[in-house]
Amino acid sequence: MGMGGIYVIDVRSDTVTKPTEEMRKAAYEAEVGDDVYREDPTVNRLEEKAAEILGKEAALFVTSGVQGNQIAVLTHCRPGNEILLEENSHLFYYEGGAISAFAGVQPRTIRGNKGSLNAKDVEMAIRGDDIHFPETGLICIENTHNRAGGAIIPIENMKSVYEVARQCGVPVHLDGARLFNAVVATGIPASEYAKYTDTVQVCLSKGLGAPVGSVIAGSRDFIERARKWRKRLGGGLRQSGIIAAPALYALTNMVERLSEDHEKAKYLAAGISTIDGLSIENDVETNIIVVGTKGLGLTANQLLEKLKERDILAVSFGTYSIRFVTHYDVSMSDMDVVIQALKEIRNEIK
């Protein structure tokens, strides 16, 4: 329900999901302790389970995906390093310049193909031993890739980048905020994707529907050092089993159902593609649809306003692009309502 009891269809992001009844119950019943002293049994269980699923030695519960990514950069790098990332990656585009503000590293962006980095381009971008150059401290991959429209980075691509990184002695971090969307769409286990990374961050509060939190995973030594960075950033929480319990429920019960979100997204994209003046700008592989508005003669913001009048919320993804994201709290019939609203808007302006 939206404000004033009006039913709002919110397809701005998969972060808007509300915790399920089971998650609320898990939070209420959570066994807790002081996590800074490592005495919260629920957090410990979550971290052990996440490490097991991701095939890593250890894991660390963090407050958000951004905090997880920043802790990874801070732990891997020294000030003055350079990190390599795809030019539209979340770490570069949407994290407030935090890598520079906190870790003192500079980004070097590489143009990808649907979010995938070419291993050859990565190899060329890794700095040689020259006093003029910053050392390459880290390579970052994002899977699925948000700005590429929820694109899945193929595992062969990750493997080829990882092999280059290994040869050059540079670690790889995976921003796997929506990694489980790739897992469900391809049937490849999370641990297989994570195999071609040194560290990985996964978000539990997007498609998995937990109210708060992400997890980073890697070697035991890395996670020990990361724990100190979490403390420095104010992420050392106390009885955090209250939020870890719904996150653990999400991780163990909400992964397979992501396929429903992908079906909703494909259904919505198919409906929109029949509307004259609108175009689908991405390959809809997971739960993100990017829609071009130029053919309607409307900017993204103008179309968003018209949708808002009909109690539908989405976000701008460029001057003439809108992003819709499907998730647990929208239904297939909601997709019909969105398609119908867009048809009505088209008819009004034609």
PEWO-V84369 format. One record per residue. N is the residue number from 1. RES is the residue in one letter. OMEGA is omega in radians with two decimals (* if undefined). D_FIRST is the distance of its C-alpha to the first C-alpha in Angstrom with 2 decimals. Layout:
[[N | RES | OMEGA | D_FIRST] [N | RES | OMEGA | D_FIRST]]
//
This chain:
[[1 | M | 3.09 | 0.00] [2 | G | -3.14 | 3.75] [3 | M | 3.09 | 6.84] [4 | G | 3.08 | 8.20] [5 | G | 3.11 | 5.61] [6 | I | 3.12 | 5.81] [7 | Y | -3.13 | 4.52] [8 | V | 3.03 | 5.82] [9 | I | -3.04 | 8.42] [10 | D | 3.11 | 9.63] [11 | V | 3.08 | 13.25] [12 | R | -3.07 | 14.87] [13 | S | 3.02 | 16.00] [14 | D | 3.06 | 16.05] [15 | T | -3.04 | 15.92] [16 | V | -3.10 | 12.14] [17 | T | 3.07 | 11.89] [18 | K | 3.12 | 11.08] [19 | P | 3.13 | 14.20] [20 | T | 3.09 | 14.76] [21 | E | -3.13 | 16.15] [22 | E | 3.12 | 19.59] [23 | M | 3.12 | 19.16] [24 | R | 3.14 | 18.19] [25 | K | 3.13 | 21.20] [26 | A | 3.12 | 23.39] [27 | A | -3.10 | 22.69] [28 | Y | -3.05 | 23.52] [29 | E | -3.02 | 26.66] [30 | A | 3.01 | 27.82] [31 | E | -3.02 | 31.51] [32 | V | 3.05 | 32.06] [33 | G | -3.12 | 34.96] [34 | D | -3.04 | 35.80] [35 | D | 3.09 | 35.01] [36 | V | 3.02 | 37.31] [37 | Y | -3.12 | 40.06] [38 | R | -3.06 | 38.63] [39 | E | 3.10 | 38.19] [40 | D | -3.04 | 34.55] [41 | P | -3.11 | 34.94] [42 | T | 3.07 | 31.33] [43 | V | 3.13 | 31.55] [44 | N | 3.12 | 34.98] [45 | R | 3.12 | 33.73] [46 | L | -3.10 | 30.97] [47 | E | 3.12 | 33.61] [48 | E | -3.12 | 36.12] [49 | K | -3.13 | 33.74] [50 | A | 3.12 | 32.62] [51 | A | 3.14 | 36.31] [52 | E | -3.13 | 37.23] [53 | I | -3.08 | 34.59] [54 | L | 3.08 | 35.59] [55 | G | 3.13 | 39.29] [56 | K | -3.09 | 40.02] [57 | E | -3.03 | 42.04] [58 | A | 3.12 | 39.43] [59 | A | -3.10 | 35.90] [60 | L | 3.10 | 34.19] [61 | F | -3.13 | 30.62] [62 | V | -2.99 | 29.43] [63 | T | -3.06 | 26.45] [64 | S | 3.08 | 25.39] [65 | G | 3.12 | 26.67] [66 | V | 3.13 | 28.27] [67 | Q | 3.11 | 30.04] [68 | G | 3.11 | 31.21] [69 | N | -3.11 | 32.61] [70 | Q | 3.10 | 34.27] [71 | I | 3.12 | 35.84] [72 | A | -3.13 | 37.21] [73 | V | -3.14 | 38.77] [74 | L | -3.09 | 40.17] [75 | T | -3.12 | 41.67] [76 | H | -2.88 | 43.16] [77 | C | 2.96 | 44.52] [78 | R | 3.06 | 46.87] [79 | P | -3.11 | 46.63] [80 | G | 3.03 | 48.24] [81 | N | 3.02 | 47.13] [82 | E | 3.04 | 45.46] [83 | I | -3.11 | 42.59] [84 | L | 3.09 | 42.15] [85 | L | 3.14 | 38.77] [86 | E | -2.94 | 37.42] [87 | E | 3.12 | 36.97] [88 | N | -3.09 | 33.23] [89 | S | -3.12 | 32.43] [90 | H | -3.13 | 29.58] [91 | L | -3.13 | 32.25] [92 | F | -2.90 | 33.97] [93 | Y | -2.90 | 31.22] [94 | Y | -3.06 | 28.23] [95 | E | 2.96 | 29.71] [96 | G | -3.11 | 31.10] [97 | G | -3.03 | 34.72] [98 | A | -3.13 | 34.52] [99 | I | 3.11 | 37.27] [100 | S | -3.09 | 39.66] [101 | A | -3.05 | 38.46] [102 | F | -3.01 | 38.67] [103 | A | -3.13 | 40.91] [104 | G | 3.10 | 43.18] [105 | V | 3.09 | 43.12] [106 | Q | 3.10 | 43.07] [107 | P | 2.95 | 41.12] [108 | R | -3.02 | 43.04] [109 | T | 3.13 | 40.82] [110 | I | 3.10 | 41.82] [111 | R | 3.13 | 40.56] [112 | G | 3.03 | 39.12] [113 | N | -3.02 | 38.71] [114 | K | 3.08 | 35.06] [115 | G | -3.10 | 34.67] [116 | S | 3.06 | 37.76] [117 | L | 3.04 | 40.70] [118 | N | -3.07 | 44.16] [119 | A | 3.13 | 46.34] [120 | K | 3.12 | 49.28] [121 | D | 3.12 | 47.38] [122 | V | -3.14 | 46.38] [123 | E | -3.14 | 50.03] [124 | M | -3.06 | 51.23] [125 | A | 3.13 | 48.81] [126 | I | -3.00 | 49.89] [127 | R | 3.04 | 52.31] [128 | G | -3.11 | 55.99] [129 | D | -3.08 | 58.13] [130 | D | -3.09 | 58.88] [131 | I | -3.09 | 59.00] [132 | H | -2.98 | 57.13] [133 | F | 2.93 | 54.00] [134 | P | 3.07 | 51.14] [135 | E | 3.04 | 50.94] [136 | T | -3.05 | 48.14] [137 | G | -3.00 | 46.19] [138 | L | 2.99 | 43.28] [139 | I | -3.13 | 41.83] [140 | C | 3.10 | 38.04] [141 | I | 3.08 | 36.27] [142 | E | -3.08 | 32.55] [143 | N | -0.05 | 31.40] [144 | T | -3.04 | 29.13] [145 | H | -3.05 | 29.58] [146 | N | -3.03 | 26.51] [147 | R | 3.00 | 28.21] [148 | A | 3.05 | 30.21] [149 | G | -3.14 | 27.01] [150 | G | -3.09 | 26.49] [151 | A | 3.07 | 30.18] [152 | I | 3.03 | 31.92] [153 | I | -3.09 | 35.07] [154 | P | -3.08 | 37.68] [155 | I | 3.10 | 39.27] [156 | E | 3.13 | 42.73] [157 | N | 3.11 | 41.77] [158 | M | 3.14 | 40.68] [159 | K | -3.10 | 43.94] [160 | S | 3.09 | 46.07] [161 | V | -3.12 | 44.56] [162 | Y | 3.13 | 44.99] [163 | E | 3.08 | 48.63] [164 | V | -3.12 | 49.38] [165 | A | -3.13 | 47.77] [166 | R | -3.14 | 49.84] [167 | Q | -3.08 | 53.04] [168 | C | 3.11 | 52.41] [169 | G | 3.14 | 51.35] [170 | V | 3.13 | 47.90] [171 | P | 3.12 | 44.85] [172 | V | 3.04 | 41.67] [173 | H | 3.09 | 38.12] [174 | L | 2.93 | 35.21] [175 | D | -3.11 | 31.81] [176 | G | -3.14 | 30.11] [177 | A | 3.11 | 26.55] [178 | R | -3.13 | 25.62] [179 | L | -3.09 | 28.89] [180 | F | 3.00 | 27.39] [181 | N | 3.08 | 26.06] [182 | A | -3.13 | 29.75] [183 | V | -3.09 | 30.88] [184 | V | -3.12 | 28.82] [185 | A | -3.06 | 29.67] [186 | T | -3.05 | 33.39] [187 | G | 3.11 | 34.03] [188 | I | -3.10 | 35.91] [189 | P | 3.13 | 35.34] [190 | A | -3.11 | 33.98] [191 | S | 3.10 | 37.41] [192 | E | 3.08 | 39.14] [193 | Y | -3.06 | 37.21] [194 | A | 3.13 | 37.71] [195 | K | -3.08 | 41.42] [196 | Y | 3.10 | 41.91] [197 | T | 2.98 | 40.58] [198 | D | 3.12 | 41.86] [199 | T | -3.12 | 38.45] [200 | V | 3.02 | 34.87] [201 | Q | 3.02 | 31.44] [202 | V | -3.11 | 28.45] [203 | C | 3.14 | 24.84] [204 | L | -3.05 | 22.90] [205 | S | 3.05 | 19.52] [206 | K | -3.09 | 19.04] [207 | G | -3.12 | 19.09] [208 | L | 2.93 | 20.19] [209 | G | 3.10 | 16.95] [210 | A | -3.12 | 18.69] [211 | P | -3.02 | 17.24] [212 | V | 2.79 | 20.55] [213 | G | 3.05 | 23.88] [214 | S | 3.09 | 26.43] [215 | V | 2.94 | 29.90] [216 | I | -3.10 | 33.18] [217 | A | 3.13 | 36.09] [218 | G | 3.12 | 39.77] [219 | S | 3.14 | 43.21] [220 | R | -3.13 | 43.79] [221 | D | 3.14 | 45.70] [222 | F | -3.09 | 42.98] [223 | I | 3.06 | 40.28] [224 | E | 3.14 | 42.66] [225 | R | 3.12 | 43.02] [226 | A | -3.14 | 39.31] [227 | R | 3.13 | 38.64] [228 | K | 3.10 | 40.73] [229 | W | 3.08 | 38.84] [230 | R | 3.11 | 35.53] [231 | K | -3.13 | 37.16] [232 | R | -3.11 | 38.43] [233 | L | 3.12 | 35.01] [234 | G | -3.12 | 33.59] [235 | G | 3.06 | 31.86] [236 | G | -3.05 | 33.97] [237 | L | -3.06 | 31.56] [238 | R | -3.09 | 32.62] [239 | Q | -3.00 | 30.84] [240 | S | 2.98 | 28.52] [241 | G | 3.09 | 28.43] [242 | I | 3.11 | 25.22] [243 | I | 3.11 | 23.54] [244 | A | -3.11 | 26.09] [245 | A | 3.06 | 25.31] [246 | P | 3.10 | 21.82] [247 | A | 3.10 | 23.40] [248 | L | 3.07 | 26.26] [249 | Y | -3.14 | 24.06] [250 | A | -3.09 | 22.32] [251 | L | -3.04 | 25.81] [252 | T | -3.06 | 27.28] [253 | N | -2.95 | 24.59] [254 | M | -3.08 | 22.21] [255 | V | -3.04 | 24.84] [256 | E | -3.09 | 25.80] [257 | R | 3.08 | 22.35] [258 | L | 3.12 | 22.21] [259 | S | 3.09 | 24.22] [260 | E | 3.12 | 21.18] [261 | D | 3.14 | 19.59] [262 | H | 3.09 | 22.97] [263 | E | 3.13 | 23.07] [264 | K | -3.12 | 19.73] [265 | A | 3.14 | 21.15] [266 | K | 3.11 | 24.46] [267 | Y | 3.12 | 22.98] [268 | L | 3.14 | 20.99] [269 | A | 3.14 | 24.20] [270 | A | 3.13 | 26.36] [271 | G | -3.12 | 24.35] [272 | I | -3.08 | 24.36] [273 | S | 3.11 | 28.05] [274 | T | -3.08 | 28.96] [275 | I | -3.13 | 27.73] [276 | D | 3.10 | 30.73] [277 | G | 3.07 | 30.43] [278 | L | 3.13 | 27.95] [279 | S | 3.06 | 29.33] [280 | I | -2.98 | 28.22] [281 | E | -3.14 | 29.86] [282 | N | 2.94 | 29.68] [283 | D | -3.07 | 30.65] [284 | V | -3.09 | 27.38] [285 | E | -3.08 | 28.48] [286 | T | -3.01 | 25.35] [287 | N | -3.10 | 21.66] [288 | I | 3.08 | 22.24] [289 | I | 3.07 | 23.02] [290 | V | -3.01 | 24.79] [291 | V | 3.08 | 25.11] [292 | G | -3.04 | 27.94] [293 | T | -2.96 | 27.42] [294 | K | -3.12 | 31.05] [295 | G | 3.10 | 32.04] [296 | L | -3.05 | 29.67] [297 | G | 3.12 | 31.37] [298 | L | 2.97 | 28.16] [299 | T | 3.08 | 27.57] [300 | A | -3.08 | 24.55] [301 | N | 3.10 | 23.22] [302 | Q | 3.13 | 23.89] [303 | L | 3.11 | 22.02] [304 | L | 3.11 | 19.01] [305 | E | -3.14 | 19.00] [306 | K | 3.09 | 19.17] [307 | L | -3.13 | 16.26] [308 | K | 3.08 | 14.16] [309 | E | 3.13 | 15.23] [310 | R | 3.08 | 13.64] [311 | D | 3.05 | 10.19] [312 | I | -3.11 | 11.59] [313 | L | 3.02 | 12.46] [314 | A | -3.12 | 15.75] [315 | V | 3.07 | 18.76] [316 | S | 3.13 | 22.38] [317 | F | -3.06 | 25.00] [318 | G | -3.07 | 28.02] [319 | T | -3.11 | 29.20] [320 | Y | -3.14 | 28.61] [321 | S | 3.09 | 26.32] [322 | I | 3.05 | 22.59] [323 | R | 2.97 | 21.13] [324 | F | 3.09 | 18.38] [325 | V | 3.11 | 17.67] [326 | T | -3.08 | 16.47] [327 | H | -3.04 | 15.29] [328 | Y | -3.03 | 14.28] [329 | D | 2.97 | 10.49] [330 | V | -3.05 | 11.24] [331 | S | 3.08 | 13.40] [332 | M | 3.12 | 16.61] [333 | S | 3.02 | 15.32] [334 | D | 3.12 | 12.80] [335 | M | 3.08 | 16.13] [336 | D | 3.13 | 17.66] [337 | V | 3.13 | 15.13] [338 | V | -3.14 | 15.96] [339 | I | 3.14 | 19.64] [340 | Q | -3.14 | 19.65] [341 | A | 3.13 | 18.18] [342 | L | 3.07 | 20.90] [343 | K | 3.12 | 23.51] [344 | E | 3.13 | 22.69] [345 | I | 3.10 | 23.04] [346 | R | -3.11 | 26.27] [347 | N | 3.13 | 27.61] [348 | E | -3.01 | 26.97] [349 | I | -3.13 | 29.03] [350 | K | * | 31.72]]
//
